[in-house]
Amino acid sequence: MSGRPESLTSWYADWSGLRVAVLGLSVTGFSVADTLAELGAEVLVVTEDAAPEYEQACR
């Protein structure tokens, strides 16, 4: 990663090493966390309550 979020303008950018916190784990939160993890980012999900299927998929 270049260290500058401004450079992350496409799927093809180097997302590895980016540290991201996703707040909430419903449909949107899960989609964001999953996509960022697939792109190589380090993802931390913070949630009070999650549907079992999302919680299980994040392990």
C-alpha positions as CSV (number, residue, x, y, z in Angstrom):
1,M,0.0,0.0,0.0
2,S,1.2,3.5,-0.7
3,G,0.0,4.7,2.7
4,R,-2.4,7.2,1.2
5,P,-6.1,6.4,1.1
6,E,-6.5,8.9,-1.8
7,S,-4.6,6.4,-4.0
8,L,-7.3,3.7,-3.4
9,T,-9.5,4.6,-6.3
10,S,-10.3,1.2,-7.8
11,W,-10.4,-2.5,-7.2
12,Y,-7.0,-2.8,-8.7
13,A,-5.3,-0.6,-6.2
14,D,-3.0,-2.1,-3.6
15,W,-5.3,-2.4,-0.5
16,S,-3.0,-4.7,1.4
17,G,-2.0,-3.4,4.8
18,L,-4.8,-0.9,5.1
19,R,-6.3,-1.1,8.6
20,V,-10.0,-0.6,8.6
21,A,-12.7,-0.6,11.3
22,V,-16.2,-1.5,10.2
23,L,-19.0,-0.5,12.7
24,G,-22.0,-2.8,12.6
25,L,-22.4,-6.2,11.2
26,S,-25.7,-6.4,9.3
27,V,-26.0,-6.7,5.5
28,T,-24.0,-3.6,4.6
29,G,-21.4,-4.0,7.4
30,F,-20.8,-7.6,6.4
31,S,-20.5,-6.7,2.7
32,V,-18.0,-3.9,3.4
33,A,-15.9,-6.1,5.8
34,D,-15.9,-9.0,3.3
35,T,-14.9,-6.9,0.3
36,L,-12.1,-5.1,2.2
37,A,-10.7,-8.4,3.5
38,E,-10.8,-9.9,0.0
39,L,-8.9,-6.8,-1.2
40,G,-6.2,-7.5,1.4
41,A,-7.1,-4.9,4.1
42,E,-6.8,-5.7,7.8
43,V,-10.4,-5.5,9.0
44,L,-11.7,-5.1,12.5
45,V,-15.5,-5.4,12.9
46,V,-17.1,-3.8,15.9
47,T,-20.8,-4.6,16.7
48,E,-23.1,-5.0,19.6
49,D,-25.3,-7.6,18.0
50,A,-24.9,-9.6,14.8
51,A,-27.1,-12.1,13.1
52,P,-25.7,-15.6,13.6
53,E,-24.9,-16.1,9.9
54,Y,-22.8,-13.0,9.7
55,E,-21.0,-13.6,12.9
56,Q,-20.2,-17.2,11.9
57,A,-18.9,-16.0,8.4
58,C,-16.5,-13.6,10.0
59,R,-14.6,-16.2,12.0
